[in-house]
């Protein structure tokens, strides 16, 4: 019985990670569809702006920014 209580947080974490990745991928797809509505020069510019980075790269960059913001808040509180 005790092991089940340890597994529940693990599965919640895994499911939330999958949901976040799915949300990122669907947002990327929607943005690309919006680019496809444009004419050729605008379309190409739109695709260049649409950062086609992988979810893992996005997650690492996001975590780095969050850590920097936390550090800046701690430093500014002194």
C-alpha positions as CSV (number, residue, x, y, z in Angstrom):
1,X,0.0,0.0,0.0
2,X,2.8,2.4,0.9
3,X,4.4,2.0,-2.6
4,X,1.2,3.3,-4.3
5,X,1.5,6.6,-2.4
6,X,5.0,6.9,-3.7
7,X,4.0,6.2,-7.3
8,X,1.1,8.6,-7.5
9,X,3.3,11.8,-7.5
10,X,5.5,10.2,-10.1
11,X,2.6,9.5,-12.5
12,X,1.2,13.0,-11.9
13,X,4.6,14.4,-12.9
14,X,4.8,12.3,-16.0
15,X,1.3,13.1,-17.1
16,X,1.8,16.8,-16.6
17,X,5.0,16.7,-18.6
18,X,3.2,15.0,-21.5
19,X,0.4,17.5,-21.4
20,X,2.9,20.5,-21.4
21,X,4.7,19.0,-24.4
22,X,1.5,18.4,-26.2
23,X,0.4,22.0,-25.6
24,X,3.7,23.3,-26.9
25,X,3.5,21.1,-30.1
26,X,-0.1,22.2,-30.8
27,X,0.8,25.9,-30.3
28,X,3.7,25.4,-32.8
29,X,1.3,23.8,-35.3
30,X,-1.3,26.6,-34.9
31,X,1.4,29.3,-35.5
32,X,2.6,27.4,-38.6
33,X,-1.0,27.3,-39.9
34,X,-1.3,31.0,-39.4
35,X,1.9,31.5,-41.5
36,X,0.5,29.4,-44.3
37,X,-2.3,31.9,-44.7
38,X,0.2,34.6,-45.8
39,X,1.6,35.3,-49.3
40,X,5.1,34.1,-50.3
41,X,7.4,36.8,-48.9
42,X,5.3,37.2,-45.7
43,X,5.1,33.5,-45.4
44,X,8.8,33.0,-45.5
45,X,9.4,35.8,-43.0
46,X,6.7,34.3,-40.7
47,X,8.4,30.9,-40.8
48,X,11.7,32.4,-39.9
49,X,10.1,34.1,-36.9
50,X,8.5,30.9,-35.9
51,X,11.2,29.3,-33.9
52,X,11.2,25.7,-34.8
53,X,13.1,24.6,-31.7
54,X,12.4,21.2,-30.1
55,X,10.3,21.0,-27.0
56,X,13.4,19.9,-25.0
57,X,15.3,23.0,-26.1
58,X,12.3,25.2,-25.3
59,X,12.0,23.6,-21.8
60,X,15.7,24.1,-21.1
61,X,15.6,27.7,-22.2
62,X,12.4,28.4,-20.2
63,X,13.9,26.9,-17.0
64,X,17.0,28.9,-17.5
65,X,15.0,32.2,-17.8
66,X,12.9,31.2,-14.7
67,X,16.1,30.5,-12.7
68,X,17.6,33.9,-13.7
69,X,14.4,35.7,-12.7
70,X,14.4,34.0,-9.3
71,X,18.1,34.9,-8.8
72,X,17.5,38.5,-9.8
73,X,14.6,38.8,-7.4
74,X,16.8,37.4,-4.6
75,X,19.6,39.8,-5.4
76,X,17.2,42.8,-5.6
77,X,15.8,42.0,-2.2
78,X,19.1,42.6,-0.5
